[in-house]
Amino acid sequence: MRIVTFTHAGRRQVGRLDAGAVTPLAVDAREGAQTLIDLLAAGNHMPAAGAPPLRLADVQLDAPLPRPRRNVFCIGLNYRSHAAELAARGFNGAKTAEDLLPKAVVAFSKVPESVIGPGAAIEMPAASSAIDYEAELAVIIGKAGKRIARAQAMDHVFGYTIVNDVTARDLQKRHQQWLIGKSCDTFCPMGPWIVTRDELDAGRLGVKLWVNDDLRQDGTTADLVFDIPAIIEALSATMTLLPGDVIATGTPAGVGMATDPPRWLRSGDRVRVEIEGIGTLENPVV
């Protein structure tokens, strides 16, 4: 099942996408961006609203969770290929990929206000001249839990979407902690929809990113250092995960900072992320 958040006739709604048609769901739209979170918190029951289906071409897709209830969780250095490319550049003094591979889950976050939907513009802030891209599989939590064991972790997953973890590398370096460089307005493109857990084997999905027509990233989730159950187990060991939480699982090799010279995003670029079994998320840069 594919779940979308969309705008039609000036009203934001939640719907189910089937074969190019969107069926509105019976969710109270007065809460706007919170409607899907409320639906998840109610136990994932998704009744149709009784309204006629709409053509996908006639609606505007928003981010599936236009404003998450709290910061987006992000996992750093979680692809072996990404660790290898950074080691080749001597990142943090590393000489080999093994020097960079984390021994425990590395987590940081992006503020909710950084989220934008498909087609919305990534805005380059005046404070930075080193804007990078990161294609990522994102996990949507459907059931709350704390101290979740690995064996039960997938029971807490509702589904998956795509996130582009846009990053201001110069701000990331300047401030040392990553929040500022990761959380600029528009720096978390998300979408185009959520695919429910039953439809995907998230352990072996192709992850690709193009800047214009140039393929920059081409990886697979089989390369994850910490898989989804391990991430959920680690995060929930000390905090309660809640319905609607978003976890971006890391990025494969091919980021702009790892090339010589670095290949930063420029105004006029279009960034396209494709994850096997989910779809494509595309955003212009301005």
Backbone as CSV, one residue per row, in Angstrom:
resi,resn,N_x,N_y,N_z,CA_x,CA_y,CA_z,C_x,C_y,C_z
1,MET,0.850,-1.188,0.000,0.000,0.000,0.000,0.888,1.240,0.000
2,ARG,0.460,2.240,-0.771,1.160,3.522,-0.827,0.267,4.608,-0.224
3,ILE,0.824,5.338,0.729,0.085,6.389,1.429,0.685,7.730,1.052
4,VAL,-0.171,8.662,0.630,0.289,9.989,0.230,-0.371,11.056,1.092
5,THR,0.319,12.169,1.254,-0.281,13.397,1.753,-0.317,14.341,0.560
6,PHE,-1.479,14.915,0.292,-1.644,15.698,-0.934,-2.539,16.894,-0.679
7,THR,-2.450,17.858,-1.603,-3.312,19.024,-1.559,-4.179,19.034,-2.812
8,HIS,-5.494,19.225,-2.591,-6.436,19.297,-3.710,-7.501,20.325,-3.358
9,ALA,-7.749,21.245,-4.265,-8.733,22.302,-4.051,-8.459,23.065,-2.759
10,GLY,-7.172,23.296,-2.481,-6.781,24.080,-1.320,-6.831,23.347,0.003
11,ARG,-7.101,22.045,-0.016,-7.220,21.277,1.226,-6.191,20.159,1.250
12,ARG,-5.449,20.076,2.339,-4.473,18.995,2.500,-5.172,17.768,3.065
13,GLN,-4.889,16.620,2.457,-5.538,15.373,2.849,-4.531,14.227,2.824
14,VAL,-4.945,13.109,3.388,-4.181,11.867,3.329,-4.945,10.903,2.431
15,GLY,-4.218,10.166,1.593,-4.892,9.258,0.676,-4.109,7.986,0.435
16,ARG,-4.762,7.043,-0.205,-4.142,5.786,-0.624,-3.972,5.826,-2.135
17,LEU,-2.766,5.519,-2.612,-2.471,5.592,-4.041,-2.551,4.199,-4.653
18,ASP,-3.387,4.077,-5.675,-3.519,2.816,-6.402,-3.603,3.110,-7.888
19,ALA,-2.635,2.605,-8.669,-2.694,2.667,-10.134,-3.016,4.066,-10.650
20,GLY,-2.337,5.060,-10.128,-2.500,6.419,-10.629,-3.711,7.155,-10.103
21,ALA,-4.433,6.571,-9.136,-5.594,7.228,-8.531,-5.390,7.333,-7.027
22,VAL,-5.813,8.460,-6.463,-5.677,8.703,-5.025,-7.053,8.639,-4.376
23,THR,-7.221,7.712,-3.441,-8.469,7.598,-2.689,-8.312,8.305,-1.356
24,PRO,-9.050,9.401,-1.108,-8.937,10.094,0.182,-9.314,9.173,1.341
25,LEU,-8.599,9.317,2.448,-8.871,8.521,3.643,-9.647,9.338,4.659
26,ALA,-10.382,8.640,5.507,-11.249,9.291,6.495,-10.417,9.738,7.689
27,VAL,-9.705,10.840,7.496,-8.871,11.404,8.549,-9.268,12.860,8.709
28,ASP,-9.341,13.326,9.937,-9.715,14.708,10.199,-8.633,15.639,9.645
29,ALA,-8.960,16.376,8.605,-7.973,17.226,7.939,-7.711,18.527,8.674
30,ARG,-8.441,18.803,9.742,-8.259,20.092,10.415,-6.870,20.228,11.024
31,GLU,-6.220,19.099,11.304,-4.887,19.153,11.886,-3.799,19.275,10.831
32,GLY,-4.185,19.367,9.558,-3.214,19.598,8.489,-2.122,18.557,8.465
33,ALA,-0.883,18.994,8.686,0.274,18.120,8.564,0.277,17.003,9.592
34,GLN,-0.520,17.122,10.634,-0.525,16.110,11.677,-1.454,14.930,11.367
35,THR,-2.204,14.990,10.281,-3.239,13.986,10.094,-2.692,12.578,9.984
36,LEU,-1.630,12.363,9.240,-1.095,11.016,9.095,-0.492,10.527,10.399
37,ILE,0.140,11.421,11.151,0.676,11.027,12.460,-0.449,10.570,13.375
38,ASP,-1.555,11.312,13.375,-2.688,10.935,14.211,-3.234,9.579,13.787
39,LEU,-3.279,9.344,12.484,-3.773,8.076,11.965,-2.866,6.926,12.420
40,LEU,-1.565,7.135,12.351,-0.629,6.110,12.797,-0.789,5.851,14.293
41,ALA,-0.940,6.910,15.058,-1.089,6.769,16.504,-2.371,6.027,16.867
42,ALA,-3.353,6.096,15.993,-4.623,5.420,16.250,-4.567,3.928,15.909
43,GLY,-3.422,3.474,15.416,-3.284,2.051,15.168,-3.238,1.662,13.708
44,ASN,-2.910,2.614,12.837,-2.699,2.326,11.416,-3.973,1.950,10.667
45,HIS,-5.149,2.129,11.269,-6.395,1.811,10.561,-6.655,2.899,9.538
46,MET,-6.868,2.505,8.279,-6.935,3.484,7.197,-8.229,3.365,6.404
47,PRO,-9.349,3.803,6.965,-10.626,3.714,6.249,-10.740,4.760,5.158
48,ALA,-11.364,4.410,4.044,-11.615,5.373,2.976,-12.657,6.386,3.437
49,ALA,-12.589,7.586,2.873,-13.484,8.661,3.298,-14.826,8.623,2.584
50,GLY,-14.962,7.781,1.583,-16.203,7.733,0.816,-16.226,8.717,-0.329
51,ALA,-15.180,9.528,-0.442,-15.092,10.482,-1.551,-14.570,9.764,-2.798
52,PRO,-14.911,10.250,-3.985,-14.442,9.589,-5.210,-12.928,9.716,-5.351
53,PRO,-12.279,8.735,-5.968,-10.833,8.821,-6.213,-10.493,10.015,-7.095
54,LEU,-9.285,10.510,-6.922,-8.769,11.630,-7.710,-7.590,11.135,-8.547
55,ARG,-7.430,11.691,-9.737,-6.265,11.348,-10.536,-5.007,11.910,-9.878
56,LEU,-3.960,11.101,-9.838,-2.700,11.564,-9.253,-2.232,12.842,-9.934
57,ALA,-2.452,12.940,-11.226,-2.024,14.126,-11.979,-2.772,15.386,-11.561
58,ASP,-3.907,15.228,-10.865,-4.722,16.385,-10.494,-4.483,16.861,-9.065
59,VAL,-3.561,16.223,-8.351,-3.281,16.630,-6.972,-1.821,17.058,-6.849
60,GLN,-1.542,17.842,-5.843,-0.157,18.222,-5.519,0.326,17.340,-4.380
61,LEU,1.384,16.581,-4.620,1.934,15.747,-3.557,2.746,16.597,-2.595
62,ASP,2.496,16.401,-1.312,3.289,17.019,-0.266,4.230,15.964,0.304
63,ALA,5.128,16.358,1.200,5.891,15.357,1.937,4.900,14.472,2.682
64,PRO,5.146,13.156,2.760,4.210,12.273,3.471,3.922,12.740,4.893
65,LEU,4.948,13.273,5.559,4.796,13.885,6.883,5.313,15.319,6.755
66,PRO,4.451,16.252,6.325,4.924,17.610,6.030,5.583,18.306,7.205
67,ARG,5.155,17.963,8.409,5.851,18.480,9.583,5.882,17.384,10.637
68,PRO,6.970,16.599,10.665,7.063,15.542,11.677,6.867,16.092,13.080
69,ARG,6.401,15.232,13.975,6.084,15.683,15.334,7.338,16.097,16.095
70,ARG,8.510,15.612,15.677,9.770,16.028,16.285,10.887,15.820,15.264
71,ASN,12.121,16.094,15.665,13.235,16.042,14.723,13.315,14.702,13.993
72,VAL,13.759,14.773,12.742,14.030,13.565,11.966,15.328,12.956,12.487
73,PHE,15.282,11.666,12.850,16.494,10.957,13.262,17.307,10.611,12.018
74,CYS,18.619,10.818,12.067,19.495,10.491,10.944,20.662,9.646,11.446
75,ILE,21.093,8.711,10.617,22.186,7.808,10.989,23.395,8.115,10.109
76,GLY,24.528,8.390,10.745,25.726,8.780,10.019,26.675,7.625,9.760
77,LEU,27.457,7.733,8.703,28.490,6.744,8.348,27.943,5.326,8.390
78,ASN,26.803,5.118,7.728,26.131,3.826,7.855,26.180,2.989,6.577
79,TYR,26.983,3.404,5.593,27.253,2.566,4.421,28.758,2.319,4.341
80,ARG,29.144,1.097,4.119,30.566,0.775,4.010,31.214,1.538,2.856
81,SER,30.471,1.678,1.745,31.026,2.382,0.586,31.275,3.851,0.898
82,HIS,30.415,4.459,1.699,30.580,5.866,2.076,31.782,6.032,2.993
83,ALA,31.950,5.104,3.933,33.124,5.153,4.803,34.402,5.016,3.985
84,ALA,34.371,4.169,2.954,35.559,3.957,2.126,35.927,5.218,1.350
85,GLU,34.911,5.902,0.782,35.229,7.095,-0.006,35.739,8.228,0.879
86,LEU,35.232,8.331,2.093,35.722,9.372,3.003,37.120,9.049,3.509
87,ALA,37.394,7.770,3.740,38.732,7.368,4.174,39.762,7.684,3.096
88,ALA,39.364,7.527,1.843,40.278,7.824,0.735,40.657,9.296,0.694
89,ARG,39.816,10.151,1.276,40.112,11.590,1.350,40.735,11.968,2.699
90,GLY,40.992,10.979,3.555,41.615,11.248,4.845,40.690,11.882,5.854
91,PHE,39.380,11.656,5.695,38.389,12.244,6.595,38.673,11.837,8.035
92,ASN,38.723,12.837,8.936,38.996,12.616,10.359,40.294,11.829,10.587
93,GLY,41.258,11.988,9.656,42.551,11.325,9.801,42.544,9.850,9.461
94,ALA,41.445,9.351,8.887,41.337,7.917,8.576,42.277,7.540,7.439
95,LYS,42.827,6.325,7.521,43.664,5.784,6.451,42.969,4.654,5.698
96,THR,42.047,3.964,6.370,41.279,2.894,5.737,39.815,3.043,6.108
97,ALA,38.947,2.350,5.352,37.521,2.389,5.666,37.250,1.855,7.065
98,GLU,38.027,0.871,7.477,37.828,0.300,8.814,38.030,1.339,9.899
99,ASP,38.887,2.328,9.627,39.123,3.388,10.616,37.863,4.210,10.865
100,LEU,36.994,4.285,9.849,35.799,5.131,9.953,34.541,4.355,10.314
101,LEU,34.542,3.049,10.119,33.318,2.294,10.406,32.971,2.412,11.890
102,PRO,31.783,2.895,12.209,31.423,3.094,13.623,31.209,1.772,14.340
103,LYS,31.522,1.773,15.619,31.304,0.579,16.453,29.901,0.586,17.058
104,ALA,29.264,1.737,17.046,27.892,1.877,17.520,27.171,2.842,16.588
105,VAL,25.846,2.819,16.629,25.045,3.685,15.760,25.374,5.147,16.022
106,VAL,25.663,5.881,14.950,25.935,7.322,15.023,24.652,8.060,14.635
107,ALA,24.093,8.811,15.568,22.803,9.465,15.319,22.919,10.976,15.465
108,PHE,22.218,11.683,14.584,22.064,13.132,14.679,20.647,13.444,14.215
109,SER,20.296,14.716,14.032,18.913,14.997,13.652,18.801,16.237,12.785
110,LYS,17.634,16.362,12.142,17.261,17.529,11.352,15.942,18.036,11.915
111,VAL,15.786,19.360,12.028,14.564,19.892,12.620,13.380,19.688,11.665
112,PRO,12.157,19.583,12.206,10.976,19.330,11.367,10.764,20.374,10.282
113,GLU,11.142,21.619,10.564,10.904,22.700,9.606,11.764,22.584,8.346
114,SER,12.726,21.664,8.336,13.558,21.488,7.148,12.870,20.633,6.084
115,VAL,11.747,20.014,6.413,11.075,19.083,5.496,10.344,19.829,4.379
116,ILE,10.545,19.356,3.148,9.770,19.817,1.990,9.333,18.597,1.197
117,GLY,8.389,18.798,0.265,7.848,17.692,-0.502,8.440,17.572,-1.886
118,PRO,7.932,16.625,-2.667,8.389,16.442,-4.044,8.174,17.709,-4.862
119,GLY,9.171,18.083,-5.653,9.044,19.239,-6.525,9.318,20.570,-5.869
120,ALA,9.327,20.618,-4.544,9.619,21.874,-3.848,11.109,22.195,-3.968
121,ALA,11.441,23.471,-3.873,12.814,23.900,-4.127,13.702,23.757,-2.898
122,ILE,14.909,23.219,-3.117,15.981,23.261,-2.127,16.611,24.655,-2.236
123,GLU,16.542,25.424,-1.167,17.025,26.799,-1.196,18.429,26.887,-0.608
124,MET,19.339,27.450,-1.380,20.724,27.593,-0.938,20.836,28.783,0.014
125,PRO,21.227,28.566,1.269,21.320,29.692,2.207,22.541,30.553,1.908
126,ALA,22.416,31.845,2.164,23.538,32.758,1.938,24.725,32.430,2.835
127,ALA,24.469,31.740,3.950,25.531,31.444,4.917,26.440,30.312,4.470
128,SER,26.125,29.637,3.356,26.917,28.472,2.949,27.208,28.496,1.457
129,SER,28.370,27.957,1.092,28.724,27.803,-0.320,29.127,26.365,-0.628
130,ALA,28.745,25.435,0.245,29.148,24.034,0.075,27.957,23.127,0.385
131,ILE,26.969,23.140,-0.521,25.734,22.386,-0.298,25.851,21.013,-0.955
132,ASP,25.636,19.973,-0.178,25.790,18.591,-0.623,24.446,17.865,-0.567
133,TYR,24.398,16.695,-1.153,23.201,15.856,-1.237,23.510,14.505,-0.585
134,GLU,22.483,13.817,-0.107,22.649,12.460,0.430,21.340,11.700,0.241
135,ALA,21.328,10.729,-0.662,20.146,9.896,-0.885,20.002,8.893,0.256
136,GLU,18.797,8.807,0.833,18.619,7.926,1.991,17.251,7.249,1.999
137,LEU,17.250,5.978,2.398,16.013,5.273,2.730,15.578,5.721,4.118
138,ALA,14.310,6.119,4.260,13.797,6.557,5.555,12.737,5.577,6.056
139,VAL,12.792,5.296,7.337,11.851,4.396,8.015,10.815,5.239,8.744
140,ILE,9.539,4.872,8.613,8.460,5.543,9.340,7.981,4.614,10.450
141,ILE,8.073,5.067,11.686,7.624,4.263,12.831,6.101,4.317,12.915
142,GLY,5.481,3.145,13.130,4.030,3.065,13.216,3.510,2.733,14.595
143,LYS,4.379,2.170,15.449,3.944,1.760,16.790,4.997,2.185,17.798
144,ALA,4.547,2.813,18.883,5.465,3.304,19.907,6.167,2.154,20.604
145,GLY,7.358,2.462,21.118,8.066,1.441,21.878,9.354,1.967,22.465
146,LYS,9.773,1.360,23.559,11.054,1.640,24.195,11.725,0.317,24.523
147,ARG,13.054,0.329,24.483,13.847,-0.879,24.691,13.336,-2.011,23.775
148,ILE,13.243,-1.692,22.501,12.739,-2.652,21.511,13.868,-3.600,21.128
149,ALA,13.645,-4.873,21.302,14.648,-5.872,20.929,14.718,-5.997,19.412
150,ARG,15.880,-6.349,18.935,16.070,-6.492,17.489,15.016,-7.409,16.869
151,ALA,14.699,-8.492,17.543,13.764,-9.478,16.986,12.368,-8.915,16.804
152,GLN,12.003,-7.881,17.581,10.677,-7.283,17.477,10.677,-5.934,16.754
153,ALA,11.837,-5.485,16.298,11.957,-4.130,15.767,11.057,-3.880,14.570
154,MET,10.970,-4.817,13.650,10.190,-4.584,12.435,8.695,-4.491,12.724
155,ASP,8.249,-5.000,13.853,6.840,-4.853,14.232,6.475,-3.393,14.469
156,HIS,7.467,-2.548,14.696,7.237,-1.128,14.976,7.347,-0.257,13.728
157,VAL,7.665,-0.857,12.582,7.820,-0.112,11.333,6.502,-0.089,10.580
158,PHE,6.060,1.115,10.206,4.878,1.240,9.359,5.248,1.134,7.886
159,GLY,6.312,1.820,7.496,6.689,1.777,6.084,7.942,2.581,5.820
160,TYR,8.130,2.910,4.529,9.374,3.527,4.086,9.089,4.667,3.112
161,THR,9.981,5.648,3.115,9.938,6.717,2.112,11.363,7.104,1.769
162,ILE,11.509,8.149,0.953,12.824,8.637,0.533,13.094,9.971,1.211
163,VAL,14.318,10.162,1.649,14.777,11.446,2.179,16.078,11.822,1.478
164,ASN,16.221,13.096,1.151,17.493,13.644,0.695,18.055,14.468,1.849
165,ASP,19.103,13.955,2.481,19.700,14.630,3.633,20.652,15.720,3.137
166,VAL,20.072,16.824,2.664,20.870,17.946,2.149,21.676,18.550,3.304
167,THR,22.931,18.890,3.003,23.859,19.297,4.064,24.727,20.466,3.621
168,ALA,24.866,21.455,4.480,25.840,22.532,4.266,27.148,22.093,4.914
169,ARG,28.081,21.607,4.104,29.301,21.004,4.653,30.157,22.025,5.396
170,ASP,30.211,23.263,4.915,31.024,24.258,5.604,30.439,24.588,6.978
171,LEU,29.116,24.647,7.077,28.487,24.894,8.380,28.655,23.685,9.292
172,GLN,28.570,22.503,8.703,28.764,21.274,9.475,30.158,21.272,10.115
173,LYS,31.161,21.660,9.349,32.540,21.686,9.862,32.734,22.825,10.858
174,ARG,32.178,23.986,10.540,32.396,25.168,11.385,31.809,24.978,12.777
175,HIS,30.608,24.414,12.841,29.913,24.302,14.126,30.170,22.977,14.837
176,GLN,30.873,22.054,14.189,31.270,20.757,14.745,30.080,19.841,15.002
177,GLN,29.137,20.256,15.804,27.882,19.520,15.888,27.113,19.746,14.584
178,TRP,26.307,18.787,14.138,25.799,18.814,12.770,24.439,19.475,12.608
179,LEU,23.773,19.833,13.685,22.390,20.287,13.594,22.211,21.481,12.662
180,ILE,23.068,22.482,12.769,22.901,23.688,11.963,23.111,23.389,10.480
181,GLY,24.165,22.660,10.150,24.449,22.355,8.756,23.460,21.414,8.112
182,LYS,22.724,20.671,8.923,21.750,19.703,8.421,20.323,20.249,8.414
183,SER,20.063,21.317,9.144,18.685,21.729,9.407,18.267,23.028,8.748
184,CYS,19.031,23.507,7.769,18.603,24.713,7.064,17.212,24.493,6.481
185,ASP,16.443,25.559,6.368,15.132,25.456,5.730,15.275,24.754,4.375
186,THR,14.366,23.837,4.093,14.273,23.084,2.825,15.309,21.971,2.690
187,PHE,16.075,21.664,3.740,17.179,20.704,3.618,16.758,19.256,3.892
188,CYS,15.450,18.982,3.907,15.014,17.596,4.085,13.885,17.259,3.107
189,PRO,14.171,17.231,1.793,13.159,16.738,0.852,12.736,15.324,1.234
190,MET,11.418,15.068,1.180,10.880,13.772,1.601,9.739,13.373,0.673
191,GLY,9.650,12.090,0.339,8.524,11.618,-0.464,8.958,10.570,-1.478
192,PRO,8.168,10.316,-2.514,6.915,11.025,-2.794,5.731,10.482,-1.992
193,TRP,5.915,9.296,-1.366,4.859,8.658,-0.577,5.495,7.674,0.378
194,ILE,4.682,7.056,1.211,5.137,5.976,2.088,4.672,4.655,1.499
195,VAL,5.593,3.707,1.378,5.256,2.335,0.983,5.243,1.496,2.245
196,THR,4.148,0.784,2.491,4.025,0.026,3.739,5.010,-1.135,3.783
197,ARG,5.360,-1.507,5.004,6.416,-2.490,5.258,6.188,-3.820,4.551
198,ASP,4.931,-4.230,4.405,4.653,-5.544,3.831,5.030,-5.641,2.355
199,GLU,5.268,-4.500,1.701,5.542,-4.515,0.263,7.023,-4.558,-0.086
200,LEU,7.914,-4.378,0.893,9.333,-4.245,0.575,10.207,-5.112,1.465
201,ASP,11.290,-5.632,0.882,12.404,-6.166,1.650,13.441,-5.054,1.712
202,ALA,13.423,-4.297,2.789,14.262,-3.097,2.872,15.746,-3.424,2.981
203,GLY,16.083,-4.686,3.129,17.482,-5.062,3.267,18.243,-5.117,1.963
204,ARG,17.540,-5.034,0.829,18.225,-5.150,-0.473,17.560,-4.242,-1.498
205,LEU,17.632,-2.950,-1.274,17.030,-1.988,-2.187,18.116,-1.135,-2.851
206,GLY,17.989,-0.932,-4.155,18.900,-0.031,-4.844,18.615,1.410,-4.468
207,VAL,19.667,2.198,-4.256,19.558,3.609,-3.890,20.412,4.412,-4.878
208,LYS,19.771,5.307,-5.642,20.487,6.080,-6.654,20.147,7.556,-6.534
209,LEU,21.099,8.400,-6.940,20.867,9.842,-6.975,21.545,10.432,-8.206
210,TRP,20.804,11.292,-8.885,21.327,12.048,-10.018,21.302,13.531,-9.691
211,VAL,22.316,14.260,-10.128,22.265,15.717,-10.193,22.171,16.054,-11.667
212,ASN,21.052,16.621,-12.056,20.711,16.781,-13.467,20.719,15.384,-14.102
213,ASP,21.537,15.116,-15.096,21.562,13.778,-15.696,22.803,12.990,-15.300
214,ASP,23.511,13.472,-14.296,24.756,12.846,-13.852,24.482,11.932,-12.665
215,LEU,24.658,10.618,-12.853,24.466,9.669,-11.763,25.605,9.821,-10.765
216,ARG,25.281,10.237,-9.547,26.300,10.479,-8.525,26.381,9.358,-7.491
217,GLN,25.221,8.809,-7.096,25.199,7.753,-6.086,24.490,6.530,-6.654
218,ASP,25.050,5.362,-6.403,24.476,4.106,-6.894,24.862,3.014,-5.911
219,GLY,24.010,2.806,-4.910,24.319,1.849,-3.855,23.166,0.916,-3.583
220,THR,23.279,0.157,-2.514,22.232,-0.766,-2.098,22.185,-0.826,-0.583
221,THR,20.997,-1.005,-0.042,20.858,-1.079,1.418,21.509,-2.337,1.996
222,ALA,21.911,-3.268,1.134,22.665,-4.432,1.622,24.029,-4.007,2.174
223,ASP,24.448,-2.784,1.862,25.740,-2.259,2.284,25.670,-1.530,3.631
224,LEU,24.500,-1.493,4.267,24.366,-0.816,5.558,25.279,-1.438,6.610
225,VAL,25.908,-0.603,7.403,26.700,-1.089,8.539,25.755,-1.599,9.625
226,PHE,24.761,-0.778,9.975,23.724,-1.170,10.933,22.398,-1.239,10.185
227,ASP,21.770,-2.404,10.173,20.502,-2.547,9.464,19.361,-1.937,10.277
228,ILE,18.171,-1.962,9.719,17.041,-1.274,10.353,16.735,-1.817,11.752
229,PRO,16.674,-3.136,11.967,16.437,-3.611,13.343,17.494,-3.131,14.327
230,ALA,18.757,-3.097,13.901,19.822,-2.638,14.800,19.662,-1.156,15.127
231,ILE,19.264,-0.358,14.139,19.053,1.079,14.377,17.919,1.295,15.378
232,ILE,16.803,0.599,15.168,15.651,0.754,16.063,16.003,0.303,17.475
233,GLU,16.725,-0.791,17.588,17.138,-1.275,18.901,18.011,-0.241,19.608
234,ALA,18.942,0.366,18.871,19.854,1.337,19.479,19.140,2.614,19.902
235,LEU,18.295,3.166,19.027,17.598,4.408,19.356,16.631,4.208,20.520
236,SER,15.931,3.090,20.509,14.894,2.872,21.539,15.470,2.419,22.873
237,ALA,16.760,2.158,22.922,17.359,1.713,24.181,17.243,2.784,25.256
238,THR,17.217,4.057,24.846,17.195,5.137,25.832,16.046,6.115,25.644
239,MET,15.271,5.971,24.568,14.163,6.896,24.328,12.999,6.132,23.711
240,THR,11.810,6.646,23.923,10.625,6.039,23.342,10.455,6.497,21.908
241,LEU,10.395,5.552,20.978,10.059,5.882,19.599,8.543,6.016,19.495
242,LEU,8.087,6.984,18.705,6.672,7.315,18.636,6.131,7.148,17.221
243,PRO,4.828,6.892,17.077,4.233,6.834,15.738,4.497,8.125,14.968
244,GLY,4.938,7.992,13.736,5.270,9.148,12.925,6.727,9.551,12.985
245,ASP,7.521,8.935,13.854,8.957,9.218,13.847,9.557,8.799,12.514
246,VAL,10.508,9.592,12.025,11.189,9.330,10.759,12.657,9.062,11.059
247,ILE,13.185,7.958,10.516,14.587,7.602,10.694,15.232,7.477,9.320
248,ALA,16.138,8.405,8.986,16.897,8.323,7.740,18.124,7.453,7.999
249,THR,18.319,6.416,7.182,19.229,5.330,7.541,20.663,5.485,7.046
250,GLY,21.002,6.613,6.410,22.371,6.807,5.947,22.446,6.862,4.434
251,THR,23.623,7.217,3.916,23.778,7.422,2.471,24.952,6.616,1.925
252,PRO,24.837,6.113,0.699,25.945,5.374,0.084,27.010,6.310,-0.480
253,ALA,28.034,5.730,-1.093,29.116,6.504,-1.690,28.598,7.408,-2.801
254,GLY,29.373,8.471,-3.078,29.057,9.362,-4.189,28.697,10.771,-3.792
255,VAL,28.840,11.111,-2.507,28.484,12.462,-2.075,29.470,13.473,-2.662
256,GLY,29.025,14.719,-2.764,29.833,15.747,-3.396,31.136,16.032,-2.684
257,MET,31.160,15.939,-1.344,32.359,16.280,-0.590,33.485,15.285,-0.802
258,ALA,33.180,14.097,-1.342,34.180,13.037,-1.457,34.949,13.073,-2.770
259,THR,34.605,14.004,-3.675,35.297,14.095,-4.951,36.385,15.173,-4.898
260,ASP,37.277,15.163,-5.859,38.358,16.131,-5.916,38.365,16.791,-7.298
261,PRO,37.905,18.044,-7.427,37.406,18.896,-6.338,35.986,18.506,-5.939
262,PRO,35.510,18.977,-4.798,34.131,18.658,-4.387,33.120,19.161,-5.404
263,ARG,32.027,18.428,-5.549,30.969,18.806,-6.488,29.745,19.243,-5.692
264,TRP,29.673,20.551,-5.417,28.558,21.081,-4.635,27.362,21.351,-5.537
265,LEU,26.188,21.390,-4.934,24.987,21.759,-5.670,25.040,23.237,-6.047
266,ARG,24.449,23.547,-7.210,24.399,24.918,-7.710,22.964,25.285,-8.055
267,SER,22.678,26.564,-7.999,21.352,27.032,-8.397,21.083,26.610,-9.837
268,GLY,19.899,26.080,-10.081,19.537,25.584,-11.396,19.660,24.080,-11.518
269,ASP,20.353,23.413,-10.566,20.439,21.948,-10.580,19.087,21.324,-10.257
270,ARG,18.918,20.097,-10.677,17.784,19.271,-10.249,18.348,17.984,-9.658
271,VAL,17.894,17.657,-8.447,18.382,16.473,-7.749,17.274,15.422,-7.748
272,ARG,17.601,14.229,-8.226,16.619,13.150,-8.311,17.127,11.932,-7.546
273,VAL,16.335,11.467,-6.593,16.662,10.279,-5.814,15.673,9.180,-6.174
274,GLU,16.202,7.990,-6.415,15.347,6.847,-6.735,15.706,5.685,-5.817
275,ILE,14.708,5.138,-5.151,14.921,3.951,-4.328,14.003,2.849,-4.839
276,GLU,14.606,1.714,-5.101,13.904,0.573,-5.656,12.680,0.216,-4.806
277,GLY,11.553,0.020,-5.466,10.339,-0.371,-4.773,9.562,0.777,-4.159
278,ILE,10.153,1.971,-4.138,9.451,3.142,-3.585,9.095,4.106,-4.708
279,GLY,10.085,4.644,-5.395,9.799,5.592,-6.462,10.898,6.616,-6.575
280,THR,10.521,7.824,-6.994,11.489,8.886,-7.284,11.084,10.186,-6.580
281,LEU,12.069,10.833,-5.992,11.904,12.132,-5.339,12.794,13.126,-6.074
282,GLU,12.205,14.163,-6.645,12.978,15.136,-7.417,12.703,16.539,-6.915
283,ASN,13.803,17.337,-6.795,13.690,18.714,-6.307,14.667,19.612,-7.038
284,PRO,14.230,20.826,-7.420,15.158,21.798,-8.004,15.953,22.500,-6.905
285,VAL,17.077,23.094,-7.304,17.908,23.871,-6.388,17.840,25.334,-6.816
286,VAL,17.565,26.226,-5.864,17.485,27.649,-6.185,18.316,28.447,-5.180
